[in-house]
Structures are given as structure tokens and as C-alpha cells.
């Protein structure tokens, strides 16, 4: 999370850049509880609750019921981020996979979308998504900060998932990612910052913040042959459809 003294300034800069609404993402259970309090009184800021796969090894696995309980506040609009991260190896794979399944079940129970982190784990992400879909029924989800394979994107899209692109999309070497971004169905497309990480060009290397999403949106508009205004309208519409709790107050 950003420091308390900076938050109002960061939100103000985002508004100046045309960012109307923001979501801050839960990565640990304790931090998720703090986020619920943080977003109270901020009409245009929402949160999700959950445990990042890199944090799974730090505490006992979060119970599905405990995750669901945090969603009772109206400002909680999703579950996560959860998923799998085999790059950093900060938690055993079996614990990550069990945590991921618990988050999927929580999303199904709460009827809220699941925000999914995937890094160096595409095959297992796809397998678990399909298994949980087949055995437990449908659920809504978002492949967050997408930088994975076309195969994983295709699996997600078949299951009704959404795909969100971050500042990675603007990096010079992200040619294949831009090709994927150009082909995602228009009604499944989102854009994000992943702040404070992965600042887009021309801010690469700096601490990322919500205002910079405009730079990523501009690149997304270019690869899809749209104007910045059109991509803004499209992704806002998709955001409110996916995170339906926000639509009621829009």
C-alpha cells in the first residue's frame, strides 16, 4: 500500500489523468482487513480481499469461509489476488494450489470475481480453472496483469474470463503480448497499473501509480486501432460488468 500521507495526492493525480475508479488488491489476510477500512469513505476506491500466492507460506492457509466473511462489506468487489507463482518459489506449489482452489470456492460462494496472478505456472493455472469449473460450477475471474501465454488466455476466454493488461504491454520487447492484446474479445478486455510495480513507458523504472494507467491504455488503443477515448469507455464498461458491485453506485 502507498503511505498514508501520499494517498490523497496519488488519488488526485489519478483523477487528473482521467482515472475515475480504482481498485486496491488484497495480498494477505491481515492486509485485506486493513483495506476494507482504508476504502471506507472513498467513493471511487474499492478493494479485493485474499492471499497472494507468494504470501501463502507466511501464514496458515486462509480458510474459504474467512475469505468470504471479508466480502460482506459493500466496498469489497472481488476475491484475490490468488493464483500460482512458480518463479519466486516463496511457497510450496501444493500450498499455492490449495490456496488457489480455496479462493475459487470463495469467489463462487460470494458471487464475486476472482483476480488471478499467474507467473511461470500457466499449465497448472489452466488445469485448476478447468477442474474447479467442471466439479464445482461456474465462477467469474480476471487474469490480472497478464503476461502469460496465448494458450492460457484462450483457456480463460473459453471459461468466460477477462484479461487485464498492465504496463508490461508498453515495454519494447512485449511484441507477442501486444499481439494477444489485439485479439482479446472487446467485451473481455481490461487495463490496469499493478501499482506500485511495472510502471509503463515512459515511466518505466519509477514507482508506478494509478495515474499511469493512461499510458498503458494509450498503447492498448494503438494495438487495437481505437482512440484513447474509445478504449477508456470500453474498459470502464467491462470493469463495471465484471465488478458488478461498482455498477450500482456508478
Buried (B, 14 or more C-beta within 10 A) or exposed (E): EBEEEEBEEBBEBBBEBEBEBBBBBBBBBEBBBBBBEBBEEBEBBBBBBBBBBBBBBEEEBBEBEBBBBBBEBEBBBBBBBBBBBBEEEBBEBEBBBEBBBBBBBBBBBBEBBBBBBBBEBBEBBBEBBEEBBEEEEEBBBBBBBBBBBEEBBBBBBEBEBBBBBBBBBBBEEBEEBBEBBEEBEEEBBBBBBBBEEBBBBEBBEEEBBBBBBBBBBBBBBBBBEBEBEEBBEBBBBBBBBBBBBBEEEE
